Amino acid sequence: MEPTLTHVLYPRQSQGSNRNSGSNSLSGIISTLVPTFVIAVIAFTVFLFVRTRYSRVYRPRTDERLVDEDARTPRTDTGFFGLLRNYSTLPDSHVLRHNSLDGYLWLRFFKLLIFISFVGCCITWPVLFPVNATGGGGQKQLDLLSMSNVNDPNRYYAHALVACVYLGFVFLLVARERLNFIGLRRAYFLSAAHAQRLSSRTILLMGLPHEYMAEGALRELLGSSVRKIWMATDCKTLEKDVKNRRKAALKLENAEMKVIKDANARRLKATKNKSTESTAAEEDPLQWLDTKKRPSHRLKPQIWKKVDTINWSRGTLTELNRFVQQQQNEHLDLKHTKLPAAFIEFSTQSAAHHAFQSVALESKTKFAPRYIGVQPEEVVWKNLSVSYTSRKSKLFLATVVIWLMILFWTIPVAFVGALSNINYLTNKVSFLSFINDVPKVILGVITGLLPVVLLAVLMALVPIFCGFLAKLAGEPTLSAVELKTQSWYFAFQVVQVFLVTTFTSGAAAVASQIVQNPSSAPTLLATNLPKASNFYISYFILFGLMQAALQLLNIVPLLMYTMLGKILDKTPRKKYNRYINIAGLGWGSSYPKFTLLGVIALTYSCISPLILGFATIGFCLLYLMFRYNFLFVLGNKTDMKGEAYAKALKHLLTGVYLGALCLVGLFAIGCSKSASSAGPLAIMIVFVVAMIVAQILFDRALAPMEQHLPVELLSGNKYSTTVKDQTLDEHELKQEHLEAGMSIRGDSVPDGNKSETDAPAPPKKAPFNLLSRRIEPLAHRYYESNKAIVPQSESDALIPAYTSEEYEQAYLHPAITDLSPVIWLAKDKCGVSTLMVHENKEAGIQSTDDQAELDDKNKLVWHEDRLREAPLWERPVRY
């Protein structure tokens, strides 16, 4: 739940009323700051207290058992000063080297927001504060420093000129940052650690014509530089059976653990008064079993039919194991329906990019969409069969649905808002009169707590719904889904959370006066809209202080690990999965919320410059919090390769345009009072037109640079590997397991990019326009400067290597490579677990009771210190 819940999530009721009743005063800001500061201090104090006690929650990236030795953060010293020492000595580039490119760019995004806000203070405050404060508008307290206090339209020239300088500066700064991003991503893609990944030289082609749905035809089309091709097959039936097999395995595991725990409880009760337990341990385990309490369940849809859970699960699992294995072999032999999609690995990264840029130039619908650098775990397999035309149609319909949701979002908000005033509606609506008989306590919950909870749920559902629609629309990768979610959710944030809230609240504040004197509407709105900025000062206070502190406290994972996990995790598998998972951000839902903060600051930067000071402080606090989390806590759920950051930079310019357009509107309103506003109005109109033209030209120039790597850089890259160079033999894999290490390195061979001559030639017409050629040297300069912060040599990088099985199965559907689940039970002293394991193995089901046990209090424990010996452990593979 966000700290702005009652304000942003409840816009019609709380925001407008707060602004009108005094939230725009100094006392209103202080009343927001004081309790927020107290809560933040309490949260930070609790964090310092529990940080060292629950390292799995607050320092998982320091644990070599969870993170690669070369990718983990050095373990922090205990205590506050140890935390400060480790926090301050690790640079942001540590996140780039040992976490992800996306994590590093997330921190850079906040540093950019801090710089923009701070420079904005330096530019706007010295000029606009005196102009506004002496404007003679009769405003008081904080409103004295806003544009609403200016009566003389001649003073608008100051706002117009400062806006041109500051907003123009932001526009150029974002342009410079986009160039830097291009250079950084080039340096990262061509580094040893990334260039030698299998995904870096593999492309995904979709929309294959029927004549190219064969490996031979694709090799003929793409040349002898093709090393391996994985053809996609229709796995719907197999995937369903694999899913049912997992359900049966979990049902069996849960049932057997229940039997083991019940038997152990009876044993503990029977031996409680005995001096030793040796006699009980040697007795037949069957004596501790209670057949009457043996787990059972009803079958669907025949709910009247009750079966023994253990026997049913064993039989089902045995049958599915045999059936799934048969289907998997058939898919490996390509005996099932082929999909119009293929993963194609090339001999080098350069050959892959040549093919990516040149294939199917004559048609937009053939081999489209095309992706390079796709990792197996991010593929949305069910969408590989979606055709180009179908995908475009679905995306169009999904976009229409999203915009309809944005436009009509006021309906569910109004309904929830009505709940808060439901007791007042009973006088107007007769059938609601029964509410008057509801007890006051329950009525208080309905009108107070329930609306806030419902609005929180509604807001949380928006990015989930966007992601669901993106998958439904046919996006073939998780990164593409996140990017689409980011675009849609940002549009929702700007329209519903910012624009609708701002303008409806500003109008509501003067609604009665407008009704009495309609001709005064423009003047009243011009006076009251700038006052809305004072609410957003509270917004930054809440986000900067409370959000940063609560995110640092990480309260939900803490509760899940310390309390709910102990209640919910009844099997070793559940405890293992909770422990092994490292949380990460959902980029599609995270970027829009914080990009909106930048948009708000830019929009009000010249209308009410005071907001930039609070924005600077708020962004600093958020940066410090996220820096800790990415150094010590968070991983990377979806590898966006920096694309979410690039999109956020473009979204940030929305604030530049909104800031300029708001001034245009205010100057236009001022023209109704005096012709003197025409000059500032003309300046801003010219500025907006100039920015739009510059934006179009710059986007066209950067588009090819953002989509492709330059051929000359690819040709000069020395890192090129063969399958033999990157394949681990059995002895190496065994040695790695014995050493319990995850740092796997292959030998890089600077072989002059062999086989590149057989790759498809890149387009004869270079994909760079005139402006691109002028800008390219700047991007190359940033590429050279950023090479210092990415791992370049083999001694710095984690060079990936693969077993022959990992390589052959890399881009097969997960259902094809899914192994029969291992039933992992906890060992008990009366021998019931041993009996269960034996019975499972007799049924042909893999089972073990190693690395987990029931203690003397009948509580489930497992050996976290021997994580890599756990039955479920899988070697991480860097594709």
PADREN-725152 format. One record per residue (C-alpha): residue in three letters; x, y, z. Coordinates in steps of 0.25 Angstrom, whole numbers, padded with zeros to 4 digits, always signed. Layout:
# PADREN-725152
alaXYZ
...
END
This chain:
# PADREN-725152
met+0000+0000+0000
glu+0006+0013-0004
pro+0007+0025+0006
thr-0001+0034-0003
leu-0013+0025-0002
thr-0023+0034+0004
his-0019+0045-0005
val-0016+0039-0019
leu-0024+0027-0018
tyr-0036+0035-0013
pro-0035+0047-0022
arg-0049+0052-0023
gln-0052+0053-0008
ser-0039+0055-0001
gln-0030+0063-0010
gly-0039+0074-0014
ser-0045+0076+0000
asn-0031+0076+0005
arg-0026+0086-0005
asn-0038+0095-0002
ser-0038+0094+0013
gly-0023+0098+0015
ser-0014+0087+0010
asn-0008+0098+0002
ser-0003+0106+0014
leu+0010+0105+0022
ser+0002+0098+0034
gly-0003+0088+0024
ile+0010+0084+0019
ile+0016+0083+0034
ser+0004+0075+0038
thr+0008+0065+0027
leu+0023+0066+0029
val+0022+0063+0044
pro+0015+0050+0045
thr+0021+0045+0032
phe+0035+0048+0038
val+0031+0041+0051
ile+0027+0028+0044
ala+0039+0029+0035
val+0048+0030+0047
ile+0041+0018+0054
ala+0042+0010+0041
phe+0057+0013+0039
thr+0060+0009+0054
val+0053-0004+0053
phe+0061-0007+0040
leu+0074-0004+0047
phe+0069-0014+0058
val+0065-0025+0050
arg+0075-0024+0038
thr+0086-0033+0045
arg+0076-0043+0050
tyr+0069-0046+0037
ser+0080-0046+0027
arg+0072-0054+0017
val+0062-0042+0016
tyr+0071-0030+0017
arg+0084-0036+0011
pro+0082-0048+0002
arg+0091-0043-0008
thr+0103-0044+0002
asp+0100-0059+0003
glu+0109-0068-0006
arg+0099-0079-0005
leu+0089-0071-0013
val+0097-0062-0022
asp+0109-0065-0031
glu+0122-0063-0024
asp+0126-0053-0035
ala+0112-0046-0035
arg+0109-0045-0020
thr+0111-0033-0011
pro+0123-0034-0001
arg+0116-0037+0013
thr+0114-0025+0021
asp+0119-0023+0035
thr+0109-0024+0046
gly+0105-0011+0053
phe+0101+0003+0047
phe+0115+0007+0044
gly+0118-0005+0037
leu+0106-0003+0028
leu+0110+0011+0025
arg+0124+0007+0022
asn+0120-0004+0012
tyr+0109+0005+0006
ser+0118+0017+0004
thr+0130+0009-0002
leu+0122+0001-0012
pro+0120+0010-0025
asp+0107+0009-0033
ser+0115+0002-0044
his+0116-0010-0034
val+0101-0012-0038
leu+0104-0012-0052
arg+0115-0023-0051
his+0109-0032-0040
asn+0094-0030-0041
ser+0088-0025-0055
leu+0089-0014-0065
asp+0074-0011-0061
gly+0077-0009-0047
tyr+0089+0001-0050
leu+0080+0009-0059
trp+0069+0009-0049
leu+0079+0016-0039
arg+0083+0025-0050
phe+0069+0029-0053
phe+0068+0035-0039
lys+0081+0042-0040
leu+0076+0048-0053
leu+0063+0053-0046
ile+0071+0058-0034
phe+0080+0066-0044
ile+0068+0072-0052
ser+0061+0076-0039
phe+0073+0082-0033
val+0077+0090-0045
gly+0063+0094-0046
cys+0064+0101-0032
cys+0076+0108-0037
ile+0070+0113-0049
thr+0056+0116-0045
trp+0057+0121-0030
pro+0066+0133-0032
val+0056+0139-0043
leu+0042+0134-0040
phe+0042+0135-0025
pro+0044+0150-0025
val+0034+0151-0037
asn+0023+0143-0030
ala+0025+0148-0016
thr+0024+0163-0021
gly+0012+0160-0031
gly+0002+0167-0022
gly-0009+0155-0024
gly-0012+0155-0009
gln-0008+0141-0007
lys-0003+0136+0006
gln+0007+0126+0012
leu+0013+0116+0001
asp+0003+0122-0009
leu+0011+0135-0009
leu+0022+0127-0016
ser+0014+0122-0027
met+0009+0128-0040
ser-0005+0130-0034
asn+0000+0142-0027
val+0004+0150-0040
asn-0006+0160-0044
asp+0002+0168-0054
pro+0002+0160-0068
asn+0015+0167-0071
arg+0022+0158-0061
tyr+0019+0146-0069
tyr+0031+0149-0078
ala+0039+0144-0066
his+0032+0131-0065
ala+0032+0129-0080
leu+0047+0132-0082
val+0051+0123-0069
ala+0042+0112-0075
cys+0049+0113-0088
val+0063+0112-0081
tyr+0059+0101-0071
leu+0050+0092-0080
gly+0060+0094-0091
phe+0071+0089-0082
val+0063+0077-0078
phe+0060+0074-0092
leu+0075+0074-0096
leu+0079+0067-0083
val+0070+0055-0086
ala+0075+0055-0101
arg+0089+0054-0095
glu+0085+0043-0086
arg+0079+0035-0097
leu+0092+0036-0104
asn+0100+0032-0092
phe+0090+0020-0091
ile+0093+0016-0105
gly+0108+0016-0102
leu+0106+0009-0089
arg+0098-0002-0095
arg+0108-0004-0106
ala+0119-0006-0096
tyr+0111-0015-0088
phe+0106-0024-0100
leu+0121-0025-0105
ser+0127-0028-0091
ala+0132-0042-0089
ala+0122-0046-0079
his+0110-0043-0089
ala+0116-0045-0103
gln+0119-0059-0099
arg+0105-0063-0095
leu+0097-0072-0103
ser+0086-0062-0104
ser+0095-0051-0110
arg+0097-0059-0123
thr+0083-0065-0124
ile+0071-0058-0131
leu+0057-0062-0130
leu+0049-0061-0143
met+0034-0062-0143
gly+0024-0062-0154
leu+0032-0072-0162
pro+0026-0075-0176
his+0022-0089-0178
glu+0034-0092-0187
tyr+0044-0087-0176
met+0038-0096-0165
ala+0049-0106-0167
glu+0063-0106-0162
gly+0070-0108-0176
ala+0062-0096-0182
leu+0066-0087-0171
arg+0081-0091-0172
glu+0080-0088-0187
leu+0074-0075-0185
leu+0083-0070-0173
gly+0097-0076-0178
ser+0107-0086-0172
ser+0109-0077-0160
val+0097-0083-0154
arg+0101-0092-0143
lys+0088-0098-0137
ile+0073-0097-0139
trp+0063-0100-0129
met+0049-0101-0136
ala+0037-0098-0128
thr+0026-0109-0127
asp+0011-0108-0121
cys+0013-0113-0107
lys-0001-0109-0102
thr-0005-0124-0098
leu+0009-0127-0093
glu+0009-0114-0085
lys-0005-0118-0079
asp+0000-0132-0075
val+0013-0126-0069
lys+0004-0116-0061
asn-0004-0128-0056
arg+0008-0136-0052
arg+0013-0125-0044
lys+0000-0123-0037
ala-0001-0138-0034
ala+0014-0138-0029
leu+0010-0126-0019
lys-0002-0133-0015
leu+0006-0146-0012
glu+0016-0138-0004
asn+0007-0131+0004
ala-0001-0143+0008
glu+0011-0151+0012
met+0017-0140+0020
lys+0004-0139+0027
val+0004-0154+0030
ile+0019-0153+0035
lys+0016-0141+0044
asp+0004-0147+0050
ala+0012-0160+0053
asn+0023-0153+0059
ala+0014-0145+0068
arg+0008-0158+0073
arg+0022-0163+0075
leu+0026-0151+0083
lys+0014-0152+0091
ala+0016-0166+0094
thr+0031-0164+0098
lys+0029-0152+0105
asn+0031-0158+0119
lys+0041-0168+0115
ser+0056-0165+0118
thr+0061-0170+0105
glu+0055-0171+0091
ser+0063-0183+0086
thr+0053-0193+0088
ala+0042-0185+0080
ala+0052-0182+0069
glu+0054-0197+0067
glu+0040-0201+0067
asp+0031-0203+0054
pro+0028-0189+0048
leu+0014-0195+0044
gln+0010-0194+0059
trp+0010-0179+0058
leu+0001-0178+0046
asp-0014-0176+0048
thr-0021-0181+0036
lys-0034-0173+0040
lys-0026-0160+0038
arg-0020-0164+0025
pro-0022-0152+0015
ser-0033-0153+0005
his-0040-0144-0005
arg-0052-0143-0014
leu-0050-0144-0029
lys-0055-0133-0038
pro-0065-0132-0044
gln-0070-0145-0037
ile-0069-0139-0024
trp-0077-0150-0018
lys-0065-0160-0020
lys-0055-0160-0009
val-0041-0166-0011
asp-0029-0168-0003
thr-0020-0156-0006
ile-0006-0164-0006
asn-0011-0176-0014
trp-0018-0167-0024
ser-0006-0157-0025
arg+0004-0169-0027
gly-0004-0176-0038
thr-0007-0162-0045
leu+0008-0158-0044
thr+0013-0172-0049
glu+0003-0171-0061
leu+0007-0157-0065
asn+0022-0159-0064
arg+0021-0170-0074
phe+0011-0162-0083
val+0019-0149-0082
gln+0032-0156-0085
gln+0026-0162-0098
gln+0021-0148-0102
gln+0035-0141-0099
asn+0042-0151-0108
glu+0032-0149-0119
his+0034-0133-0118
leu+0049-0136-0119
asp+0047-0143-0132
leu+0038-0132-0137
lys+0026-0141-0139
his+0016-0131-0134
thr+0011-0118-0141
lys+0022-0108-0143
leu+0020-0094-0140
pro+0024-0082-0149
ala+0036-0079-0140
ala+0050-0083-0138
phe+0062-0079-0129
ile+0075-0079-0138
glu+0089-0078-0132
phe+0100-0073-0140
ser+0115-0075-0139
thr+0118-0061-0134
gln+0110-0049-0128
ser+0114-0041-0141
ala+0108-0052-0150
ala+0095-0052-0141
his+0093-0036-0142
his+0096-0037-0157
ala+0085-0047-0159
phe+0076-0039-0150
gln+0077-0026-0158
ser+0076-0032-0172
val+0066-0044-0171
ala+0053-0041-0178
leu+0056-0027-0183
glu+0045-0029-0194
ser+0034-0031-0185
lys+0029-0026-0171
thr+0020-0038-0169
lys+0031-0049-0171
phe+0040-0053-0159
ala+0033-0042-0151
pro+0034-0039-0140
arg+0049-0042-0138
tyr+0057-0042-0126
ile+0072-0043-0122
gly+0077-0046-0108
val+0065-0054-0104
gln+0067-0062-0092
pro+0060-0076-0091
glu+0053-0072-0077
glu+0047-0060-0083
val+0039-0066-0095
val+0024-0066-0094
trp+0023-0079-0101
lys+0008-0079-0104
asn+0010-0066-0112
leu+0020-0072-0122
ser+0009-0077-0131
val+0002-0063-0132
ser+0003-0057-0146
tyr+0008-0043-0149
thr-0006-0039-0154
ser-0013-0045-0142
arg-0003-0039-0132
lys-0005-0025-0138
ser-0020-0027-0137
lys-0020-0032-0123
leu-0010-0020-0119
phe-0019-0010-0125
leu-0032-0016-0117
ala-0024-0017-0104
thr-0019-0002-0106
val-0034+0002-0108
val-0038-0006-0096
ile-0027+0001-0087
trp-0031+0015-0092
leu-0046+0012-0089
met-0042+0008-0075
ile-0034+0020-0073
leu-0045+0029-0078
phe-0056+0022-0070
trp-0048+0019-0057
thr-0056+0030-0050
ile-0067+0020-0050
pro-0061+0010-0040
val-0055+0022-0032
ala-0068+0029-0031
phe-0075+0016-0026
val-0064+0014-0016
gly-0065+0028-0012
ala-0080+0027-0010
leu-0077+0017+0001
ser-0070+0027+0009
asn-0083+0035+0009
ile-0093+0024+0009
asn-0099+0028+0022
tyr-0103+0042+0016
leu-0109+0036+0004
thr-0120+0028+0012
asn-0128+0041+0013
lys-0128+0042-0002
val-0129+0028-0006
ser-0141+0020+0001
phe-0136+0006-0002
leu-0123+0009+0006
ser-0130+0012+0019
phe-0126-0001+0025
ile-0112+0005+0026
asn-0117+0013+0038
asp-0119+0001+0046
val-0105-0004+0044
pro-0097-0003+0057
lys-0087+0009+0057
val-0075+0000+0058
ile-0078-0007+0045
leu-0083+0006+0039
gly-0070+0012+0042
val-0062+0001+0035
ile-0071+0002+0023
thr-0070+0017+0021
gly-0055+0018+0026
leu-0046+0006+0024
leu-0054-0001+0013
pro-0053+0010+0003
val-0038+0012+0005
val-0035-0003+0004
leu-0044-0005-0009
leu-0037+0007-0015
ala-0023+0001-0012
val-0028-0012-0018
leu-0033-0005-0031
met-0020+0003-0032
ala-0012-0010-0030
leu-0020-0017-0041
val-0017-0007-0052
pro-0002-0012-0055
ile-0007-0026-0053
phe-0018-0024-0063
cys-0008-0017-0073
gly+0001-0029-0072
phe-0010-0039-0074
leu-0015-0031-0087
ala+0000-0030-0092
lys+0001-0046-0091
leu-0013-0047-0097
ala-0009-0038-0109
gly+0002-0048-0113
glu+0015-0041-0108
pro+0025-0053-0109
thr+0035-0049-0097
leu+0033-0044-0083
ser+0042-0032-0086
ala+0032-0028-0097
val+0021-0030-0088
glu+0027-0021-0077
leu+0030-0010-0088
lys+0015-0010-0092
thr+0011-0010-0077
gln+0020+0002-0075
ser+0014+0010-0086
trp+0000+0007-0083
tyr+0001+0009-0068
phe+0009+0022-0070
ala-0003+0027-0078
phe-0012+0023-0067
gln-0003+0030-0056
val-0003+0043-0064
val-0017+0044-0068
gln-0024+0038-0055
val-0014+0041-0044
phe-0009+0054-0049
leu-0017+0062-0059
val-0032+0058-0055
thr-0028+0060-0041
thr-0022+0073-0043
phe-0032+0080-0052
thr-0044+0074-0045
ser-0039+0078-0031
gly-0036+0092-0036
ala-0049+0094-0042
ala-0056+0088-0030
ala-0050+0098-0021
val-0056+0109-0029
ala-0069+0102-0034
ser-0079+0110-0025
gln-0072+0124-0030
ile-0073+0119-0044
val-0088+0116-0043
gln-0091+0130-0037
asn-0082+0137-0048
pro-0079+0128-0060
ser-0071+0139-0067
ser-0061+0139-0055
ala-0057+0124-0058
pro-0044+0126-0066
thr-0039+0136-0055
leu-0043+0127-0044
leu-0036+0115-0050
ala-0024+0122-0054
thr-0023+0126-0039
asn-0026+0113-0033
leu-0019+0103-0042
pro-0005+0107-0038
lys-0009+0105-0023
ala-0011+0090-0027
ser+0004+0089-0026
asn+0004+0090-0011
phe-0003+0076-0010
tyr+0008+0070-0018
ile+0018+0076-0009
ser+0011+0067+0002
tyr+0012+0056-0009
phe+0027+0057-0010
ile+0028+0058+0005
leu+0020+0045+0007
phe+0028+0038-0005
gly+0041+0043-0001
leu+0040+0040+0014
met+0030+0029+0017
gln+0031+0021+0004
ala+0047+0021+0005
ala+0046+0017+0019
leu+0035+0006+0017
gln+0042+0000+0005
leu+0055+0000+0013
leu+0048-0008+0024
asn+0043-0018+0014
ile+0031-0021+0023
val+0024-0031+0014
pro+0036-0040+0012
leu+0039-0039+0027
leu+0026-0044+0031
met+0025-0055+0020
tyr+0039-0060+0025
thr+0037-0059+0040
met+0022-0062+0042
leu+0014-0066+0030
gly+0025-0075+0024
lys+0025-0083+0037
ile+0010-0085+0037
leu+0008-0087+0022
asp+0021-0095+0018
lys+0018-0109+0022
thr+0027-0117+0013
pro+0043-0115+0010
arg+0040-0111-0004
lys+0032-0099+0001
lys+0042-0095+0010
tyr+0053-0097+0000
asn+0046-0088-0011
arg+0043-0077-0001
tyr+0058-0077+0003
ile+0064-0078-0011
asn+0055-0067-0017
ile+0062-0053-0018
ala+0051-0042-0020
gly+0052-0032-0032
leu+0044-0020-0037
gly+0034-0021-0048
trp+0039-0011-0057
gly+0026-0009-0065
ser+0019-0005-0052
ser+0031+0002-0044
tyr+0036+0012-0055
pro+0022+0019-0057
lys+0020+0022-0042
phe+0033+0029-0041
thr+0034+0035-0055
leu+0020+0042-0051
leu+0028+0049-0040
gly+0037+0054-0049
val+0026+0059-0059
ile+0019+0066-0047
ala+0032+0073-0043
leu+0034+0078-0057
thr+0020+0082-0060
tyr+0019+0091-0047
ser+0034+0095-0048
cys+0031+0109-0054
ile+0017+0110-0048
ser+0021+0107-0034
pro+0036+0106-0033
leu+0036+0102-0018
ile+0032+0088-0022
leu+0046+0086-0028
gly+0052+0087-0015
phe+0043+0076-0008
ala+0045+0068-0021
thr+0060+0068-0019
ile+0060+0064-0005
gly+0049+0053-0008
phe+0057+0047-0020
cys+0070+0047-0011
leu+0063+0039-0001
leu+0057+0029-0011
tyr+0071+0028-0018
leu+0078+0024-0005
met+0067+0014-0001
phe+0068+0007-0015
arg+0083+0008-0015
tyr+0083-0001-0002
asn+0073-0010-0008
phe+0080-0013-0021
leu+0093-0014-0014
phe+0088-0024-0004
val+0074-0029-0006
leu+0068-0028-0020
gly+0071-0037-0032
asn+0066-0036-0046
lys+0052-0042-0049
thr+0052-0039-0064
asp+0065-0035-0072
met+0060-0023-0080
lys+0074-0020-0085
gly+0072-0005-0081
glu+0060-0003-0090
ala+0050+0001-0079
tyr+0060+0012-0075
ala+0060+0017-0090
lys+0045+0017-0090
ala+0045+0024-0076
leu+0054+0035-0082
lys+0044+0038-0093
his+0032+0038-0083
leu+0039+0048-0075
leu+0038+0058-0086
thr+0023+0058-0084
gly+0026+0067-0072
val+0033+0077-0081
tyr+0022+0077-0091
leu+0011+0078-0079
gly+0019+0089-0072
ala+0020+0097-0085
leu+0005+0095-0089
cys+0000+0098-0075
leu+0008+0112-0077
val+0001+0113-0090
gly-0012+0111-0084
leu-0010+0121-0073
phe-0004+0131-0082
ala-0016+0130-0091
ile-0026+0132-0079
gly-0018+0144-0075
cys-0020+0150-0089
ser-0035+0151-0085
lys-0030+0161-0075
ser-0019+0168-0082
ala-0013+0168-0096
ser+0001+0168-0089
ser+0000+0153-0088
ala+0001+0151-0103
gly+0016+0153-0103
pro+0018+0141-0093
leu+0008+0133-0100
ala+0015+0134-0113
ile+0028+0131-0107
met+0023+0118-0101
ile+0015+0114-0114
val+0028+0115-0122
phe+0036+0108-0111
val+0026+0096-0111
val+0026+0095-0126
ala+0041+0096-0126
met+0042+0084-0116
ile+0032+0076-0124
val+0040+0077-0137
ala+0053+0075-0129
gln+0047+0062-0123
ile+0043+0056-0136
leu+0056+0059-0143
phe+0064+0053-0131
asp+0055+0041-0129
arg+0057+0038-0144
ala+0072+0040-0142
leu+0073+0031-0130
ala+0064+0020-0135
pro+0074+0012-0143
met+0085+0014-0132
glu+0075+0009-0121
gln+0071-0003-0129
his+0084-0008-0135
leu+0099-0009-0131
pro+0109-0003-0141
val+0115-0014-0151
glu+0129-0008-0149
leu+0128-0010-0134
leu+0123-0024-0135
ser+0134-0027-0145
gly+0145-0022-0136
asn+0139-0030-0124
lys+0150-0040-0120
tyr+0141-0049-0112
ser+0136-0061-0120
thr+0134-0075-0115
thr+0131-0088-0120
val+0122-0099-0114
lys+0134-0107-0110
asp+0140-0095-0103
gln+0127-0093-0095
thr+0124-0107-0092
leu+0127-0113-0078
asp+0131-0127-0078
glu+0126-0137-0067
his+0139-0135-0059
glu+0138-0120-0059
leu+0123-0121-0054
lys+0126-0131-0043
gln+0138-0122-0039
glu+0129-0110-0038
his+0119-0117-0030
leu+0129-0122-0020
glu+0135-0108-0019
ala+0120-0103-0017
gly+0124-0091-0027
met+0116-0084-0037
ser+0126-0077-0045
ile+0127-0084-0058
arg+0137-0079-0068
gly+0139-0083-0083
asp+0151-0080-0091
ser+0149-0068-0100
val+0156-0069-0114
pro+0159-0056-0121
asp+0158-0064-0135
gly+0155-0052-0144
asn+0140-0054-0144
lys+0141-0067-0153
ser+0130-0071-0161
glu+0125-0056-0162
thr+0127-0056-0177
asp+0116-0067-0178
ala+0106-0058-0170
pro+0095-0051-0177
ala+0100-0037-0182
pro+0095-0025-0174
pro+0086-0016-0182
lys+0093-0009-0193
lys+0086+0004-0189
ala+0092+0008-0176
pro+0080+0010-0166
phe+0086+0023-0161
asn+0080+0036-0166
leu+0088+0049-0168
leu+0085+0054-0153
ser+0089+0040-0148
arg+0103+0041-0155
arg+0105+0054-0148
ile+0101+0048-0134
glu+0108+0035-0136
pro+0122+0040-0132
leu+0116+0045-0119
ala+0110+0032-0116
his+0123+0025-0119
arg+0130+0035-0109
tyr+0120+0030-0098
tyr+0123+0016-0102
glu+0138+0018-0100
ser+0135+0025-0087
asn+0126+0014-0081
lys+0135+0003-0085
ala+0142+0006-0071
ile+0130+0002-0063
val+0126-0011-0070
pro+0134-0024-0069
gln+0144-0025-0081
ser+0154-0035-0077
glu+0152-0050-0074
ser+0158-0048-0060
asp+0146-0038-0057
ala+0135-0045-0064
leu+0127-0057-0061
ile+0128-0064-0075
pro+0117-0074-0077
ala+0119-0089-0080
tyr+0109-0100-0082
thr+0108-0115-0081
ser+0104-0122-0094
glu+0090-0124-0088
glu+0088-0109-0084
tyr+0093-0105-0098
glu+0084-0115-0106
gln+0072-0112-0097
ala+0074-0097-0097
tyr+0062-0092-0106
leu+0053-0104-0104
his+0039-0102-0098
pro+0041-0104-0083
ala+0030-0115-0084
ile+0039-0123-0093
thr+0051-0123-0083
asp+0043-0124-0070
leu+0048-0135-0062
ser+0039-0144-0053
pro+0037-0137-0039
val+0045-0142-0027
ile+0037-0144-0015
trp+0044-0137-0004
leu+0040-0142+0010
ala+0045-0138+0024
lys+0052-0149+0032
asp+0046-0154+0045
lys+0051-0162+0056
cys+0040-0173+0056
gly+0044-0177+0041
val+0031-0173+0034
ser+0038-0164+0024
thr+0047-0176+0021
leu+0035-0184+0018
met+0028-0174+0009
val+0041-0172+0001
his+0042-0187-0001
glu+0028-0188-0005
asn+0029-0176-0015
lys+0042-0183-0021
glu+0034-0196-0023
ala+0024-0188-0031
gly+0035-0182-0040
ile+0034-0169-0033
gln+0047-0162-0029
ser+0047-0158-0014
thr+0056-0155-0003
asp+0056-0150+0011
asp+0070-0144+0012
gln+0074-0130+0016
ala+0061-0128+0024
glu+0055-0133+0037
leu+0045-0132+0048
asp+0051-0127+0061
asp+0048-0130+0075
lys+0036-0121+0075
asn+0031-0127+0062
lys+0035-0114+0054
leu+0040-0115+0040
val+0054-0111+0038
trp+0064-0112+0026
his+0079-0110+0025
glu+0080-0096+0019
asp+0095-0096+0021
arg+0096-0108+0011
leu+0087-0101+0000
arg+0094-0108-0012
glu+0092-0121-0006
ala+0077-0120-0006
pro+0069-0129-0015
leu+0063-0118-0023
trp+0076-0110-0025
glu+0079-0107-0040
arg+0091-0100-0045
pro+0088-0086-0050
val+0091-0085-0065
arg+0094-0071-0071
tyr+0088-0072-0085
END
